[in-house]
Amino acid sequence: SLTGFAEALQASAFGVWAAQSSLAYPVANVLHLLGLVMLVGGIGVVDLRLAGAFRSLSPAALSRTLTPIAIAGLLLMLPTGFTMFAADAETLVNSDTFLRKLSLIALALTNAVAFRWLWRDRIADWHLSPPLGGRLMAAASLLLWLAVGTLGRLIAYY
């Protein structure tokens, strides 16, 4: 069960280190936030362009340039998020805010994979005739990642 996993993780040497080290949690938190900035800053600008903003910028060039930064941010968030989770896993698995955040991450990643699968080969022509479905998926991506970041910040309060 998820609760059993959380209890075991928090009681593990890694969980104890994450909770008791004077540096582990704060450093993980700062790096997690940096990853969020890279993710939303990178993919957010691409999403805005694909949704219709910044029409003078090439969608393909913007995507080629900023998507790797967004992916690097996401990859940075995985170990740092896991470290913060390990420090307080038992509480977090019972947090509706945390569980909503995980659900939105899954939805945002599904949207990203579906977007790439559906529209990847058409982005070069996006400035000529952007498809409504693609524009809506780009807007949804931006909103989903912003909601994930918001819920992440709200975990401490709810």
N, C-alpha and C positions, 0 to 999 in steps of 0.2 A: 504494500500500500504506500501511497505518497507520504502519509504521516509516519510510517515506519522508516522510510528512506530519510525523511527529514530529521527524525530523532537520531538515527545512526550517523548521519552526516554531521550534525551539530555536535555530537559526542565524540566524533573522530578527532584524531590529532590535528587534522586540517581545520576542522570546525572550531576547535578550542583555540588554535593559533589565530584564526581569523577574528575571533571574538575578543581574545585577550591581548593580542599584540597592540602596542601603542601606535604602530604604523600601518598594519595590514588593512584594517577597515577604512581609515581615512584616505590612504593612497588608492585603494580599490575604488572608493567613492569618487575621488577626483578623476581617476583614469576612466571610470565608467561615464562620467559627465563629459569628458573629452571625447570619448567614443560617440556619445549621443550627438554632440556638436558636429563631429565629422559626418555622422550618418545623416542627420537632418539637414545640416548645411550643404552637404554634397547632393544627396538625392532630392532634397527640398527644392533646390534651384533647378535641377533637371525636371522635377515634377511641375514646377511653376511654368517652365518653358513649354513642356509638353501639353500642359493644360491651356496654354494660350498667351502667357506673358512673355516679355522679352523677345518679341518677334524678329528683331534684327539679329539675334544670335542663332547660329546653326544648331539645331537640336542634336544632330549626330555628333558634332564636335564637343558640345557641352556634355553629352552623355559619356562619350569616350574619356573626357577629362575628369569629370566629377564622380562618375560611378565607382571607380576604384577607391576613391577617398571614402565614399559612403561604405563600401564593403570593408575597408580597413577599420572604419569606426565600428561597424557591426562586429567584426572579429575581435576588436579590443573589448567590446562590451561583454562578450561571452565569458572569458575567465574572470573579469572583474565583477560581473553580476553574480557568477557562481561563488566567488569569494564572499561577497556581501550576504548572499543567501546562506552559505554555510555558517556564518556567524550567528544567524538568528532564524534558522530553518523552521524550527517548531512553530514559531509565531507566524512566519510568513505563509506556511501552507494553510493556515486558518484565516488568512487575510483576504477578504473579498476584493480589496483593491489590488493586491498582488496577483490574485488569480485572474482578474479582469485584464491586468497588464499582460500576463502570459497569453491569454486568449487573443488579445489584440496583436501581439507579436506574431502569433501563428497566422492570423488573418492578414497582417501586413506582408509577411513573407510569402504567403500563398498568392496574394495580389501581385507581388514583385515577380514571382516565377511565372505566373499566368501572363503578366504584361510582356515579359521577355519572350515567352513562347508565342504569343499572339502578334506582337508588334515589332519585334527586334529588326526584322528585315525591311520594315517600312519607315523607320525613323529618319532615314536620309531624305525622304520625300515629305516629311511631316509639315514643313513650312508651306508646301503647296496645297495639301488637302488633309489637315489633321482629322482623323476619324473621331467621331463623337465618343465611341466606346473607349478608345485609348485615352482621350482627354479626361473622361470621367474616372478611369482607372488611375491616371496620374494624380488627379485631384484627391481621390480616395487615399492614395499612398501618402501624400503629404499630411492629410488629416489623421490617418491612422498612426503615423510615426509621431506626430505632435501629441496625440492622445496617449500613446505609449510613454512618452517623456513626461507628460503631465501626471499620469498615474504613478509613475516611478517616483516622482517628487512627493506625491500625496501619501505614499505608503507609510511614511513616518507619522502621519496624522490620523489615519483611519485604520 
